[in-house]
Amino acid sequence: MAPLRDEGILIMGSGLSVHNMKAFFADPGSDSGAKLVAAMKEFDVWLNAVCTSRKGPDRNAQLTLWDKAPSGKQAHPREEHLIPLLVVAGAAADSHGVSLPSSVGSLPMSSFLFGG
């Protein structure tokens, strides 16, 4: 996909930095809800660090290990909502990512811009 980017074609992916439906509906005031929210934040911090401080093959290698990242499998019990980020990051080649943080309730929902 990088050749498409080199031709000036916008490559866009959609998804969420965390996608755990239990966390969406958890009560952050309860012990179990607070632990779940903390786990989602932990993964979002890891994802931000990888996307913004690394680039190229190093970033891509780290992203392929998302399921071994802190709270990775908890943040994404299934990977389909994270795969678009992997595609876009791969097409970004040596561009650093820029974090565009947001949230839904108490959950982090970071987005990333590469090469912009």
N, C-alpha and C positions, 0 to 999 in steps of 0.2 A: 504494500500500500504506500510505502514511502515515495515511489515514483509518481503516484498521483498527487501527493502533497507537493512534490517538487514542481509539478505543473500548475500549482496554484489552486488545486481542488481542495475544498474544505472537507475534512474527515471528522465526523462527529459521532460520538458514542453517547449512549444514555444508560443510566443505571444509578445506583446509590452506593455511597461509600460503606454503608452498612445496610443489611437487608435481613433482619430477623423479626418476623411478625410478632413473636412474643414480646420483644423489646418495644415495639410500637405501642402495644396495649398494656405494658407493665406499669404498675403504680410506682413511680420513682421514690415515693415516700415509704414504701415497704422495704424490708431487708432484701428480699429476693429481687424486687424491681430495681433497687439501687445497685445491686451487684450486676445485674444485666446491663443497665445503663453504663456502668463503669467499664464493663467489658467492651461495649460498643465504642466508647470513647477511646479505650486502649487501642483497638484496631484502627480507628480513624487517625490517631496520632502516628501510628506506624506507617499507614498508607501515605499520609502527608509527608512524612520524612523521606520515604522512598521516592515519591513522585517529585518532590521539590529539591532534594539535595543530591540526587543521582541522575544520571542520564545515560542514554544509549544502552549498550549491552549489559552494563552493570545494573541499571534500573530494571531492565526487562528480566534479568535473571532473578533479581529480588522479588519482582512481582509474581513470577511463576511459583514462588514459594509462599504465596499468600495464605495457604491453608496451614502453614507452619508458623505464621506470624502470631504475635500475641492476640489471642481471642479470634483468630482468623475464621475457624470453622463455626464459632459462635456468631460472629458478625455476618457470615455468609454460609448458612447451612447447605445451600446449593449455590453453585458458582455462576449461574446464568446472568445475574445482575451485576457481576463484576467483570465478565468477559469483555464487554464493550470498552472498558478502561484499558484492558490488556492490549486490545487491537489498536486503539488510538495511541497509547504509549509506544507501542512498537513502531507505528508509522512516524512518530515524532523524532526518531533517530536520536541525534545528539542535543535536542532541545531540552532544557530544564522545564519542569512543570511549574505552574503558578497555581497556588491553592485559592479556590473561591469558596470559603467556608460558609455554611448555612446550617440550619438545624430544623428539625420537625419536633416540636415539643422539647424534650430534654435530650433528644438524640442528635448526634452530629450527622450532617449530610454533606460532606465535602464534594466539590466538583473540581476539576482540574483543566487548565488550559495549557497546551503545549505549542510552542512555536509562534505564539501570538505576540 
